[in-house]
């Protein structure tokens, strides 16, 4: 048995009910090419393997080789990569159409962003810290609404699969978790990525009115009507501002 490493943010999900819910929410079929980030001791991996075309599993912890490599003997459609997902070459993963994982809390957002920008699968299911999940699902006027909310909802329909108690993990983390489902939206991805950069620059001045945030970001138009802070504005409202500014460049 592998002892979880604190420096890797390892909390192994052992609750079979939750593992089954993750499998079910992926809506897997025989043609699916699935990415699992951080399989660890393969608790979830064993649920994912049946009935799909390919499973590509990326694991940074080399200690897991003794648990993961034997699985390939009976599952030739399992492809293992012992590497850091945030640094590795993703070209072998370009054909995946779904992704999942129990993500380390401290690197969850960089992992999701890399998957979104470089792989663009149709559907994602991730275990996230409760606070992160709430941010990704929140709307204008809610305390958790942030640039992360706008990033996620610009590319995906984000919904809650289930809440997960901290006691479903070994060892238990200090906070509870949530499993979130991300369904890809048909958007102009290069333009939406540019929009996300625009929004993040505005959120760096979130204590100011949107008018002042826009001026602080170097825009010189008349923004006098934007008297509320940025967290009061919906994604569509902010996108309309972004489009208007682009059209006047």
NUBA-279963 format. One record per residue: residue in three letters; z, y, x of N, C-alpha, C in turn. Coordinates in steps of 0.02 Angstrom, whole numbers, always signed. Layout:
# NUBA-279963
ALA / Z / Y / X / Z / Y / X / Z / Y / X
...
END
This chain:
# NUBA-279963
UNK / +0 / -60 / +42 / +0 / +0 / +0 / +0 / +62 / +44
UNK / -41 / +111 / +26 / -46 / +173 / +64 / +8 / +222 / +42
UNK / +42 / +252 / +90 / +92 / +303 / +75 / +55 / +370 / +67
UNK / +60 / +403 / +10 / +25 / +466 / +0 / +44 / +519 / +52
UNK / -6 / +555 / +76 / +5 / +607 / +126 / +11 / +675 / +92
UNK / +66 / +709 / +106 / +77 / +775 / +77 / +24 / +824 / +99
UNK / +4 / +820 / +164 / -44 / +869 / +190 / -114 / +861 / +159
UNK / -127 / +803 / +129 / -191 / +793 / +94 / -185 / +805 / +19
UNK / -125 / +825 / -2 / -114 / +837 / -74 / -121 / +775 / -116
UNK / -102 / +717 / -88 / -114 / +654 / -123 / -59 / +638 / -174
UNK / -81 / +630 / -236 / -38 / +604 / -290 / -81 / +554 / -327
UNK / -69 / +491 / -318 / -112 / +439 / -345 / -99 / +427 / -419
UNK / -152 / +431 / -458 / -147 / +421 / -530 / -144 / +346 / -544
UNK / -90 / +323 / -575 / -80 / +252 / -587 / -77 / +234 / -661
UNK / -77 / +284 / -705 / -70 / +273 / -776 / -136 / +245 / -805
UNK / -135 / +182 / -826 / -197 / +149 / -849 / -225 / +181 / -912
UNK / -183 / +208 / -954 / -207 / +242 / -1014 / -250 / +302 / -996
UNK / -227 / +341 / -947 / -264 / +400 / -925 / -328 / +379 / -889
UNK / -324 / +327 / -848 / -384 / +303 / -813 / -437 / +282 / -863
UNK / -417 / +249 / -917 / -466 / +229 / -969 / -495 / +290 / -1004
UNK / -454 / +341 / -1015 / -479 / +402 / -1048 / -531 / +437 / -1004
UNK / -519 / +438 / -939 / -568 / +469 / -894 / -633 / +430 / -897
UNK / -630 / +365 / -893 / -690 / +323 / -898 / -726 / +336 / -964
UNK / -691 / +338 / -1019 / -722 / +348 / -1084 / -755 / +417 / -1090
UNK / -722 / +468 / -1063 / -748 / +536 / -1069 / -812 / +547 / -1029
UNK / -824 / +504 / -979 / -885 / +509 / -939 / -946 / +482 / -976
UNK / -935 / +446 / -1030 / -990 / +418 / -1071 / -1041 / +383 / -1027
UNK / -1017 / +336 / -986 / -1059 / +304 / -936 / -1109 / +256 / -968
UNK / -1168 / +252 / -936 / -1219 / +205 / -958 / -1253 / +175 / -897
UNK / -1299 / +129 / -909 / -1327 / +88 / -855 / -1369 / +127 / -805
UNK / -1393 / +186 / -824 / -1435 / +226 / -779 / -1396 / +278 / -739
UNK / -1331 / +283 / -751 / -1292 / +337 / -720 / -1282 / +326 / -645
UNK / -1289 / +381 / -609 / -1272 / +384 / -538 / -1213 / +431 / -532
UNK / -1155 / +403 / -520 / -1091 / +439 / -526 / -1062 / +454 / -457
UNK / -1034 / +514 / -450 / -996 / +534 / -391 / -922 / +534 / -408
UNK / -882 / +501 / -366 / -810 / +506 / -371 / -784 / +539 / -307
UNK / -749 / +595 / -315 / -720 / +630 / -258 / -647 / +608 / -251
UNK / -631 / +580 / -193 / -562 / +559 / -180 / -540 / +496 / -215
UNK / -574 / +440 / -203 / -553 / +378 / -237 / -485 / +352 / -215
UNK / -462 / +370 / -155 / -397 / +347 / -131 / -391 / +272 / -133
UNK / -338 / +245 / -164 / -329 / +172 / -166 / -370 / +136 / -219
UNK / -419 / +172 / -249 / -467 / +143 / -296 / -439 / +127 / -365
UNK / -385 / +160 / -386 / -359 / +148 / -453 / -412 / +166 / -506
UNK / -442 / +226 / -499 / -494 / +247 / -546 / -560 / +212 / -531
UNK / -575 / +203 / -468 / -639 / +173 / -446 / -652 / +107 / -482
UNK / -602 / +66 / -489 / -610 / +0 / -520 / -631 / +6 / -594
UNK / -610 / +60 / -626 / -630 / +72 / -695 / -702 / +99 / -700
UNK / -725 / +132 / -647 / -790 / +165 / -648 / -848 / +118 / -632
UNK / -834 / +66 / -593 / -888 / +24 / -566 / -928 / -15 / -619
UNK / -898 / -43 / -670 / -938 / -83 / -717 / -990 / -43 / -756
UNK / -1050 / -71 / -761 / -1099 / -45 / -808 / -1137 / +17 / -788
UNK / -1135 / +38 / -724 / -1173 / +96 / -702 / -1221 / +77 / -646
UNK / -1268 / +121 / -632 / -1318 / +105 / -581 / -1292 / +113 / -511
UNK / -1257 / +170 / -498 / -1230 / +184 / -431 / -1164 / +221 / -437
UNK / -1119 / +206 / -392 / -1058 / +245 / -385 / -1052 / +267 / -312
UNK / -1052 / +332 / -301 / -1046 / +362 / -235 / -976 / +391 / -229
UNK / -935 / +364 / -184 / -865 / +384 / -178 / -853 / +416 / -110
UNK / -825 / +476 / -110 / -813 / +514 / -49 / -738 / +518 / -38
UNK / -714 / +494 / +19 / -642 / +492 / +33 / -630 / +517 / +104
UNK / -584 / +565 / +111 / -567 / +594 / +176 / -517 / +551 / +214
UNK / -477 / +511 / +179 / -423 / +473 / +211 / -448 / +406 / +236
UNK / -454 / +399 / +301 / -481 / +338 / +331 / -436 / +277 / +319
UNK / -374 / +287 / +301 / -329 / +231 / +288 / -351 / +191 / +227
UNK / -392 / +221 / +185 / -413 / +186 / +124 / -469 / +136 / +136
UNK / -497 / +134 / +196 / -552 / +88 / +210 / -534 / +16 / +193
UNK / -473 / -4 / +208 / -454 / -74 / +196 / -452 / -90 / +122
UNK / -446 / -40 / +79 / -445 / -51 / +7 / -513 / -42 / -25
UNK / -553 / +4 / +2 / -617 / +21 / -28 / -674 / -24 / -4
UNK / -677 / -38 / +60 / -733 / -77 / +86 / -740 / -146 / +55
UNK / -685 / -183 / +42 / -693 / -248 / +9 / -727 / -245 / -59
UNK / -722 / -188 / -93 / -753 / -182 / -159 / -830 / -186 / -154
UNK / -858 / -166 / -98 / -931 / -167 / -91 / -959 / -238 / -88
UNK / -917 / -287 / -72 / -940 / -356 / -69 / -962 / -382 / -137
UNK / -927 / -360 / -189 / -942 / -382 / -257 / -978 / -329 / -298
UNK / -983 / -269 / -269 / -1014 / -213 / -305 / -1063 / -177 / -257
UNK / -1122 / -205 / -248 / -1170 / -175 / -201 / -1195 / -106 / -222
UNK / -1180 / -87 / -283 / -1199 / -20 / -306 / -1145 / +33 / -290
UNK / -1094 / +13 / -252 / -1043 / +60 / -229 / -1061 / +83 / -158
UNK / -1066 / +149 / -150 / -1083 / +179 / -86 / -1024 / +223 / -64
UNK / -997 / +209 / -5 / -937 / +243 / +19 / -955 / +293 / +74
UNK / -920 / +350 / +73 / -929 / +402 / +123 / -859 / +424 / +145
UNK / -840 / +409 / +205 / -775 / +428 / +230 / -782 / +494 / +267
UNK / -773 / +548 / +229 / -788 / +615 / +254 / -752 / +666 / +213
UNK / -753 / +728 / +236 / -725 / +785 / +200 / -780 / +812 / +154
UNK / -768 / +807 / +89 / -820 / +828 / +42 / -842 / +900 / +52
UNK / -796 / +943 / +72 / -812 / +1014 / +80 / -853 / +1028 / +142
UNK / -858 / +980 / +188 / -895 / +991 / +250 / -955 / +945 / +259
UNK / -959 / +891 / +222 / -1010 / +840 / +233 / -1079 / +863 / +208
UNK / -1130 / +829 / +233 / -1198 / +839 / +210 / -1205 / +805 / +141
UNK / -1224 / +843 / +91 / -1227 / +816 / +23 / -1295 / +787 / +5
UNK / -1342 / +785 / +51 / -1409 / +761 / +34 / -1410 / +690 / +6
UNK / -1365 / +643 / +29 / -1366 / +576 / -1 / -1342 / +576 / -74
UNK / -1314 / +631 / -97 / -1286 / +634 / -165 / -1330 / +674 / -213
UNK / -1389 / +694 / -192 / -1430 / +739 / -231 / -1451 / +711 / -299
UNK / -1452 / +645 / -306 / -1476 / +615 / -369 / -1421 / +597 / -418
UNK / -1358 / +613 / -402 / -1305 / +596 / -449 / -1312 / +639 / -512
UNK / -1294 / +611 / -569 / -1299 / +649 / -631 / -1231 / +661 / -665
UNK / -1178 / +629 / -637 / -1111 / +640 / -663 / -1062 / +639 / -604
UNK / -1004 / +671 / -613 / -954 / +673 / -559 / -885 / +672 / -589
UNK / -837 / +645 / -551 / -768 / +641 / -576 / -720 / +637 / -516
UNK / -656 / +640 / -532 / -606 / +631 / -479 / -539 / +660 / -498
UNK / -488 / +635 / -464 / -421 / +662 / -467 / -416 / +708 / -406
UNK / -428 / +773 / -416 / -437 / +819 / -360 / -371 / +845 / -333
UNK / -365 / +848 / -265 / -306 / +881 / -236 / -302 / +953 / -262
UNK / -244 / +973 / -284 / -237 / +1037 / -318 / -262 / +1096 / -275
UNK / -249 / +1094 / -209 / -263 / +1153 / -168 / -337 / +1163 / -153
UNK / -378 / +1112 / -163 / -450 / +1118 / -148 / -493 / +1103 / -210
UNK / -464 / +1101 / -268 / -502 / +1083 / -328 / -559 / +1131 / -341
UNK / -546 / +1196 / -338 / -598 / +1244 / -354 / -655 / +1243 / -304
UNK / -643 / +1243 / -238 / -699 / +1237 / -192 / -741 / +1174 / -202
UNK / -709 / +1119 / -220 / -746 / +1057 / -232 / -791 / +1065 / -294
UNK / -763 / +1091 / -348 / -802 / +1100 / -409 / -860 / +1149 / -397
UNK / -848 / +1201 / -360 / -902 / +1249 / -346 / -957 / +1218 / -304
UNK / -939 / +1178 / -255 / -991 / +1147 / -214 / -1032 / +1098 / -256
UNK / -999 / +1060 / -299 / -1035 / +1014 / -343 / -1083 / +1053 / -389
UNK / -1058 / +1107 / -416 / -1098 / +1148 / -462 / -1159 / +1177 / -427
UNK / -1148 / +1210 / -370 / -1202 / +1246 / -337 / -1251 / +1202 / -300
UNK / -1227 / +1145 / -274 / -1270 / +1105 / -231 / -1294 / +1039 / -262
UNK / -1259 / +1015 / -313 / -1278 / +951 / -343 / -1298 / +958 / -417
UNK / -1264 / +1001 / -453 / -1281 / +1016 / -522 / -1287 / +954 / -567
UNK / -1237 / +912 / -571 / -1238 / +855 / -618 / -1231 / +879 / -690
UNK / -1250 / +835 / -736 / -1248 / +853 / -807 / -1177 / +856 / -835
UNK / -1133 / +816 / -806 / -1066 / +809 / -836 / -1015 / +796 / -781
UNK / -958 / +829 / -787 / -903 / +821 / -739 / -839 / +805 / -779
UNK / -797 / +763 / -750 / -730 / +751 / -778 / -681 / +752 / -720
UNK / -635 / +801 / -721 / -589 / +808 / -665 / -516 / +814 / -688
UNK / -473 / +782 / -650 / -401 / +791 / -657 / -382 / +853 / -617
UNK / -350 / +901 / -651 / -333 / +965 / -619 / -260 / +983 / -633
UNK / -232 / +1024 / -590 / -166 / +1053 / -604 / -170 / +1091 / -670
UNK / -117 / +1089 / -708 / -117 / +1120 / -774 / -139 / +1193 / -772
UNK / -112 / +1230 / -723 / -129 / +1301 / -718 / -203 / +1312 / -705
UNK / -232 / +1272 / -661 / -303 / +1277 / -646 / -345 / +1261 / -708
UNK / -326 / +1208 / -743 / -363 / +1188 / -803 / -361 / +1244 / -856
UNK / -303 / +1274 / -865 / -296 / +1328 / -914 / -340 / +1387 / -895
UNK / -343 / +1403 / -831 / -387 / +1458 / -809 / -459 / +1443 / -825
UNK / -481 / +1382 / -813 / -551 / +1366 / -823 / -571 / +1365 / -897
UNK / -522 / +1355 / -941 / -537 / +1351 / -1013 / -522 / +1416 / -1050
UNK / -491 / +1465 / -1017 / -466 / +1524 / -1052 / -521 / +1574 / -1068
UNK / -508 / +1614 / -1120 / -554 / +1666 / -1141 / -523 / +1735 / -1135
UNK / -562 / +1787 / -1150 / -538 / +1856 / -1143 / -474 / +1869 / -1182
UNK / -429 / +1906 / -1151 / -365 / +1923 / -1183 / -310 / +1874 / -1168
UNK / -327 / +1815 / -1142 / -276 / +1766 / -1124 / -252 / +1777 / -1053
UNK / -188 / +1761 / -1041 / -158 / +1776 / -976 / -193 / +1741 / -919
UNK / -221 / +1681 / -932 / -253 / +1642 / -878 / -326 / +1660 / -866
UNK / -354 / +1704 / -908 / -425 / +1723 / -901 / -437 / +1757 / -834
UNK / -487 / +1733 / -798 / -497 / +1757 / -729 / -569 / +1747 / -709
UNK / -584 / +1764 / -647 / -651 / +1752 / -620 / -667 / +1677 / -621
UNK / -616 / +1635 / -611 / -626 / +1562 / -614 / -648 / +1541 / -684
UNK / -620 / +1571 / -735 / -640 / +1556 / -804 / -713 / +1571 / -814
UNK / -734 / +1629 / -789 / -804 / +1651 / -798 / -851 / +1607 / -758
UNK / -831 / +1589 / -696 / -873 / +1543 / -658 / -884 / +1479 / -697
UNK / -830 / +1447 / -718 / -836 / +1382 / -751 / -876 / +1386 / -815
UNK / -862 / +1436 / -856 / -893 / +1440 / -922 / -964 / +1469 / -919
UNK / -983 / +1497 / -862 / -1052 / +1520 / -853 / -1099 / +1460 / -844
UNK / -1074 / +1407 / -814 / -1115 / +1348 / -800 / -1100 / +1289 / -846
UNK / -1040 / +1288 / -876 / -1019 / +1229 / -914 / -986 / +1247 / -980
UNK / -990 / +1200 / -1027 / -945 / +1200 / -1084 / -883 / +1161 / -1060
UNK / -826 / +1195 / -1059 / -765 / +1164 / -1031 / -717 / +1148 / -1087
UNK / -692 / +1086 / -1089 / -646 / +1066 / -1141 / -593 / +1019 / -1113
UNK / -539 / +1013 / -1150 / -483 / +971 / -1130 / -493 / +899 / -1154
UNK / -487 / +852 / -1108 / -487 / +780 / -1127 / -417 / +758 / -1146
UNK / -369 / +773 / -1102 / -300 / +754 / -1117 / -252 / +788 / -1068
UNK / -190 / +795 / -1089 / -137 / +817 / -1044 / -108 / +757 / -1008
UNK / -83 / +768 / -947 / -58 / +712 / -907 / +10 / +731 / -878
UNK / +59 / +692 / -893 / +126 / +704 / -866 / +127 / +692 / -791
UNK / +169 / +729 / -757 / +177 / +721 / -684 / +201 / +650 / -667
UNK / +231 / +616 / -716 / +258 / +549 / -704 / +203 / +495 / -706
UNK / +141 / +516 / -718 / +85 / +469 / -717 / +59 / +459 / -646
UNK / +89 / +493 / -597 / +66 / +491 / -529 / +118 / +460 / -482
UNK / +94 / +436 / -426 / +138 / +413 / -372 / +119 / +449 / -308
UNK / +163 / +491 / -279 / +226 / +514 / -307 / +213 / +568 / -360
UNK / +261 / +581 / -404 / +250 / +633 / -454 / +245 / +702 / -422
UNK / +193 / +742 / -440 / +191 / +811 / -416 / +244 / +853 / -453
UNK / +249 / +916 / -435 / +299 / +959 / -465 / +277 / +987 / -532
UNK / +212 / +979 / -548 / +185 / +1008 / -610 / +145 / +955 / -647
UNK / +133 / +968 / -711 / +91 / +923 / -751 / +18 / +939 / -738
UNK / -25 / +895 / -763 / -97 / +901 / -752 / -134 / +898 / -818
UNK / -200 / +910 / -813 / -244 / +903 / -870 / -310 / +873 / -846
UNK / -340 / +832 / -888 / -408 / +808 / -875 / -456 / +852 / -914
UNK / -505 / +881 / -879 / -553 / +926 / -911 / -624 / +897 / -908
UNK / -661 / +909 / -960 / -731 / +889 / -966 / -775 / +950 / -959
UNK / -825 / +946 / -915 / -872 / +1000 / -904 / -942 / +975 / -922
UNK / -974 / +1005 / -972 / -1042 / +988 / -990 / -1089 / +1045 / -970
UNK / -1139 / +1028 / -930 / -1183 / +1079 / -900 / -1222 / +1117 / -954
UNK / -1228 / +1183 / -944 / -1268 / +1226 / -988 / -1338 / +1235 / -958
UNK / -1389 / +1242 / -1000 / -1456 / +1256 / -974 / -1464 / +1330 / -958
UNK / -1446 / +1351 / -898 / -1447 / +1422 / -879 / -1491 / +1432 / -818
UNK / -1509 / +1495 / -806 / -1544 / +1514 / -745 / -1492 / +1514 / -689
UNK / -1490 / +1460 / -652 / -1435 / +1450 / -605 / -1432 / +1502 / -549
UNK / -1487 / +1519 / -516 / -1483 / +1572 / -464 / -1456 / +1638 / -492
UNK / -1480 / +1657 / -552 / -1457 / +1720 / -581 / -1383 / +1715 / -601
UNK / -1363 / +1656 / -627 / -1293 / +1648 / -647 / -1247 / +1649 / -587
UNK / -1270 / +1622 / -532 / -1230 / +1624 / -471 / -1221 / +1697 / -448
UNK / -1273 / +1736 / -454 / -1269 / +1807 / -437 / -1221 / +1843 / -484
UNK / -1222 / +1824 / -548 / -1176 / +1853 / -597 / -1103 / +1837 / -579
UNK / -1089 / +1776 / -557 / -1022 / +1757 / -539 / -997 / +1798 / -479
UNK / -1040 / +1811 / -431 / -1022 / +1854 / -374 / -1005 / +1924 / -399
UNK / -1045 / +1949 / -445 / -1034 / +2015 / -475 / -965 / +2018 / -509
UNK / -950 / +1968 / -549 / -886 / +1966 / -586 / -827 / +1962 / -538
UNK / -834 / +1922 / -486 / -778 / +1915 / -438 / -764 / +1982 / -404
UNK / -815 / +2021 / -391 / -803 / +2086 / -360 / -765 / +2131 / -408
UNK / -779 / +2126 / -473 / -744 / +2166 / -522 / -672 / +2144 / -530
UNK / -659 / +2079 / -528 / -591 / +2054 / -536 / -547 / +2073 / -476
UNK / -575 / +2093 / -421 / -534 / +2116 / -365 / -501 / +2183 / -382
UNK / -523 / +2215 / -437 / -493 / +2278 / -461 / -467 / +2268 / -533
UNK / -440 / +2211 / -547 / -423 / +2195 / -616 / -368 / +2238 / -646
UNK / -330 / +2273 / -604 / -277 / +2318 / -630 / -306 / +2383 / -656
UNK / -370 / +2396 / -642 / -402 / +2458 / -663 / -443 / +2445 / -726
UNK / -465 / +2499 / -759 / -511 / +2490 / -815 / -577 / +2464 / -787
UNK / -617 / +2433 / -831 / -681 / +2407 / -809 / -725 / +2464 / -782
UNK / -720 / +2523 / -812 / -759 / +2580 / -787 / -742 / +2595 / -714
UNK / -678 / +2596 / -698 / -657 / +2610 / -630 / -673 / +2552 / -583
UNK / -669 / +2492 / -608 / -688 / +2434 / -567 / -761 / +2438 / -547
UNK / -804 / +2456 / -595 / -876 / +2462 / -581 / -889 / +2517 / -530
UNK / -854 / +2573 / -537 / -863 / +2627 / -489 / -838 / +2607 / -419
UNK / -782 / +2572 / -417 / -756 / +2548 / -353 / -802 / +2498 / -319
UNK / -843 / +2465 / -359 / -892 / +2417 / -331 / -958 / +2451 / -313
UNK / -960 / +2517 / -320 / -1018 / +2554 / -295 / -1071 / +2571 / -347
UNK / -1056 / +2559 / -411 / -1105 / +2576 / -463 / -1092 / +2646 / -488
UNK / -1145 / +2684 / -502 / -1138 / +2755 / -516 / -1160 / +2775 / -586
UNK / -1170 / +2727 / -631 / -1192 / +2743 / -699 / -1132 / +2770 / -740
UNK / -1147 / +2790 / -801 / -1094 / +2814 / -846 / -1061 / +2753 / -878
UNK / -1000 / +2740 / -858 / -963 / +2683 / -884 / -904 / +2705 / -927
UNK / -906 / +2764 / -954 / -848 / +2793 / -988 / -826 / +2752 / -1049
UNK / -872 / +2712 / -1077 / -854 / +2673 / -1137 / -813 / +2611 / -1121
UNK / -810 / +2592 / -1056 / -774 / +2531 / -1036 / -702 / +2549 / -1017
UNK / -661 / +2558 / -1068 / -594 / +2585 / -1057 / -540 / +2531 / -1050
UNK / -558 / +2469 / -1062 / -510 / +2415 / -1055 / -517 / +2382 / -987
UNK / -466 / +2342 / -968 / -471 / +2304 / -906 / -520 / +2246 / -915
UNK / -543 / +2220 / -859 / -597 / +2170 / -861 / -577 / +2108 / -901
UNK / -513 / +2090 / -903 / -493 / +2029 / -938 / -499 / +2035 / -1014
UNK / -517 / +2095 / -1038 / -527 / +2105 / -1110 / -599 / +2091 / -1131
UNK / -643 / +2081 / -1083 / -715 / +2075 / -1099 / -738 / +2002 / -1093
UNK / -780 / +1983 / -1141 / -806 / +1915 / -1142 / -859 / +1905 / -1088
UNK / -876 / +1842 / -1076 / -929 / +1827 / -1028 / -995 / +1859 / -1049
UNK / -1011 / +1855 / -1113 / -1075 / +1884 / -1136 / -1076 / +1960 / -1127
UNK / -1019 / +1993 / -1139 / -1016 / +2066 / -1129 / -1025 / +2084 / -1055
UNK / -992 / +2047 / -1012 / -999 / +2060 / -940 / -1069 / +2044 / -915
UNK / -1098 / +1991 / -944 / -1167 / +1974 / -923 / -1216 / +2028 / -945
UNK / -1206 / +2057 / -1003 / -1249 / +2111 / -1026 / -1245 / +2172 / -979
UNK / -1184 / +2187 / -955 / -1176 / +2241 / -907 / -1212 / +2224 / -842
UNK / -1204 / +2163 / -819 / -1238 / +2140 / -759 / -1313 / +2147 / -765
UNK / -1341 / +2124 / -821 / -1413 / +2129 / -833 / -1436 / +2201 / -835
UNK / -1398 / +2243 / -867 / -1416 / +2314 / -872 / -1418 / +2347 / -803
UNK / -1370 / +2332 / -762 / -1368 / +2360 / -694 / -1426 / +2334 / -652
UNK / -1442 / +2270 / -660 / -1499 / +2241 / -622 / -1564 / +2274 / -643
UNK / -1571 / +2288 / -707 / -1633 / +2319 / -732 / -1642 / +2391 / -708
UNK / -1587 / +2421 / -685 / -1591 / +2491 / -662 / -1589 / +2496 / -587
UNK / -1593 / +2440 / -553 / -1593 / +2442 / -478 / -1658 / +2472 / -452
END
